[in-house]
Amino acid sequence: MTDHSGPAHDRSDAGLGAIISERRQLINLAYRLLGSLAEAEDAVQETYARWYALSRQQQEAIESPGAWLTTVAGRVCLDLLGSARVRRERYVGEWLPEPLPDRTESTGGQPGAATADPADRITLDESVSMAFLVVLDSMTPAERVAFVLHDVFRYPFAEVAEIVGRTPAACRQLASSARRRVRAARAPSTPTARQARVVRDFKRALQAGDVDTLVDLLADDATVISDGGGLVTTTLRPVKGAERILAALHKLANRLRGQTMLERTVNGQPGLIAQEFDVTVSVYAFEVVDDRIKRIWAVRNPEKLRAWTEG
């Protein structure tokens, strides 16, 4: 009698390894589609749940498990985006994408916290900058999915169509519309070193109460958008114009004096974090144009700071 348990076990292990290896790609995709690491984790978990709900025969009949997982993850994210638009209508104040730390930097005062966090699986590049994610959030769910899958992850429109549930031609139009939004919102590129210098100068001026330097650093039409989610005190609407921003900072002077400001990479770009008792309470992302700050995104919602505070 021949024992086939060994080879069968090897095939099973190889298949399991291939499925698990797709997780990084799925997390990267889901975060860009949803703008939330927590929701991305949930979407990927749901994707794997659907895979393991299949019988062994059904799994073996799937020619490309990776493509199957991507298709399911894309559809799960598309559904979540639709429901997210409804939830955000009830959101208190402005909604911003969840900021991500650089995995090589310590967060929350806990050495190694960044490398232990699920954000470690996100590849940080231009397509996860705060400015880019904010533009993505202005798109319809179908636009966002078609654009991210095709322009960021290079999936052909035939495959995108299977996920979005539209024709390849329709998906091409969706991606084209999304591309126009991105081009319209894109600011001139500023070298990272220059961005870091401007952010560092802003931090120093803020800590020193140097109003003149802050005026020089802020563009006349600068905007600050804060996200507290109704859980912490923050401005509920964007603050526009350098003068109004300085007035708002003046009101926050006492709170800021009790915080430690640290330079950190936020979604792949130079940013700042504010800590109280070694716990990150705010994360600041910046858009720098011509050596002046055009936009500041301040995320204070503690539910969106878990990647910065949990090991």
N, C-alpha and C positions, 0 to 999 in steps of 0.2 A: 504494500500500500504506500503511495507516494504522499509525503507531507508537503502541502502547499502553503502552510501557515507563514513560513518565513518570507517568501517573495510577496505574498499578499500583504503582509505587515509592512514590508519595505515600500510597496506602492502606496499604501495608506499614509505612511509617514511622509513620503515625498509629496503627496497631494496636500496633506495638511500643511507642510512647510511652505508650499506655493501659495496656499490660501492666506496664511498668516503673513507672508512677506508682502502681500498687497495692502496691509493695514496702513503703512506709512503714506502710500500714494492716496488712499481713500481719505485719510485725515487731512492731507494737504488740499485735496479737492473740496471736501466738505467745509473746511474752514473758509475757503475763498467764496464758496457759494452762500454760506450762512453768516459769516462775520462774527461767529461765536464759537469759541473752542468747546464750551460745554455742549452746545447743540451739535457741533461736528462729531464729538464723541458719541452722543446719543444716536446720531444718524448712522454712524459706522457700526455701532452695536446692533442697531436694528437690521442693518444690511447682513451682518454675520448671522443674526438670529434667523433670517429668512433662508440663508444658505444651509444652516444646520437643520432647518425644518424639512429640507428635501430628503428624500430617501437616498440611499447609497446609489441605487440604479439611476435616479434622476441626476445626481451629482456627476456620475461617470459619463452620462450622456451629454454633458455640457462641454463643448470643444475647448472653450477658453474661459476657465473659471475667473480669471482676472477681468476679462471684458464683462462677464456676467455681473460680477461684484460692482464694477464701475457703473453699469447700467442701473442696477438696483439702487445704489447709493445716490446716483443722480436723480432718480425718481423720488426717493425719500426726501432729498433736499428740496426738490421742486414743491412737494406737498408742504414741507415745513415752511418754505418761503411764503406760500399762500396764506398759511395760518398766522405767520409772524406779522404780516401786514395788518391783520385784524388786531393782534395783541398790541402792536405798537400804537394803534389809535388810542389805546387806554394807558399807554406808558406815560409816566409823570415826567414832563420836561423833554429834553432832546435825547434821542437814542443814538449812541455811537457804537461802532464795532468794538469787540473785546480786544484790548491791547495785549500784545505778546512780548515776553522778554526774550533776550538773546540767551540761548542755552549755556553760553560760556560765562555768563555773568551771574553772580550771586544775587538772590532776591530775598526779600522779607527778612534780611538779617540772618538767614539760615544758609550756611555754606552747602552747596550741592542742591539747593532747592530747585534751581532752574533745570538741572539735568534730570531730576526725578519727575518733573511735571510732564503731562501729555504734550505741552507746547514744544517739548523737545523734538517731537516728530514733525513739526512744521518747518518747511524750508523757507527761510526768510529772504525774500527778494522784492523787487519792485511791486509785484502783484499782491503783496500783503502790506504795503505801506498804508498808513491810515488814510492818506489822501485818496489812494486808489480804492480802498474798501468803501469809503464814503460815497464815491461816485457809483460803485457797484450797487450800493444800497438804494440809489435813486432809480434804478432800473426796475422794470417789471420782472417777476420771477422767471418768465420764459426768456427774456432778453439776457438776464444774468447767467442763466444756465447755459444758453447757447454760446454766449461770448466767452465765458470762462473755459468751457470744454474745448471750444475750437481755438481761440486766440491764445489762451494760457497753456492749456494741456495738449493742444495740437490734435484733437480728435477730428476725424473727417466728418463732414456734415451728414453723411449717411448714418453714422453711428450716433451723432447728436440727435438726429431725427427720431431714433428709436427711444431715446430717453425723454425727449420733450413731448413726443407724441404728435409731431407735425411733419410736414414734408421737408426734405433736404433744402428745397428752394426757400421755404418759409423760414427755416433755421438760418439760412444764409442772410435773409433780410433782418432777422432778429439780431444777429451778430453785427451786421453792418450798422444798425441803429444804435446799438450799444457802443460800438467803436466811435461813432460820432460824439456820443456823450463824453467818452473818455478824452478824446482829442480836445473838445471844447473846454474841459475842466483842467487839462494838464498844464501845469506851470513850467516855465523854463527850468531846465535841470541845473541844480547847484551841486558842485562837488561835495562829497560827504565831509571832507576835512573842513570846508568852509561852513557847512551847516553846523558841525560840532562846535566851531569857534563862536558862531553867533549864539547858539544855545548856551554855551558856557558863559559868554558875556551877559546874557539875559539873566542867568542864575545869579551871577555875582552882583549885578545891578539890583536885582530884586532883593537879595539878602542885605545889601547895603542901603537900600532905600534911595538909590541914585536915580532920581526922576529924569534928569537930563539924558543919561545913557539909555534909559528905557525908551524915552521918546525917540532917540536916534535909531534904536533897534527895531521899533515897531513901524510897519508900513502905515501910512495915513489911513488906509482902508482895512486895516487888520481886523480879524474877527476871532473871538474866543467862543468856543462851544463847549459847554459842560454837561456831563451826564452823571446825575446822581441817582436816577431811577426812583426818586421819591424816598430813598432810604437814608440819604444824608443831605445836609443843607448845601445847596448850590444854586446858581442862576438857572432859571427854567427856560430862558430864551437866549439866543446868541447875543453877545455883546459886540457891537460893531463900532469901529473907529478908535484910533489910538487914545484920544482923550477919555472916552468912556471906559476903555480898558484900564487906563491908569486910575480913574476914579474907583473902579471896582476893586483894583488891587489895593488901593488905599484903605478901603473898607475891610479888606481881608488881612490887613497888616498884622494884627494881633495873632490871628490863627497861623499865619505863615511864619511868624517868629518862633512859634512853638514846634516847628517842623524842621526836619533835616532834609535838605535837598541834595539829591545825588544824580550824577550824570549816568544815564543808562541808554542802551539801545532799545528803542520801542518800535516794534514791527520793522526791524531792519534799518531804522533811521535814528540819528542822534535825538535823544529826548531826555526827560527828567522824571524822577519819581520823588514823592514827598513821603517821609516816614515819620511816624509818631511812636516812640518806644520800640523802635526797630521793626515796626509793622508798616508796610506800604499802604497808604491811605489815598494816594492820588497818583495817577500816571499821566504825563503830559507828552503829547506828540506835537510836532511842529512842521509847518511848511515854510521853508525859507526861500525867498526870491530876491535876487540882487542884494544879498547880504542883509536883508531885512525880513522880519517875521511877518508873514502874510496871514497865517492861521495857527491857532493853538487849539488842540483838542484835549480837554481835561476830563479824564474818566475817573469818577469818584465812587461810582456804584460798587460797593464791596463785593457783590456777586460776580462782577466782571474782573476782579483783581485776584482771583484765587490762584492764578498761575504765578502771581508775584508774591504770594504770602504762604502758600502751602508747599511742603516738601514731599 
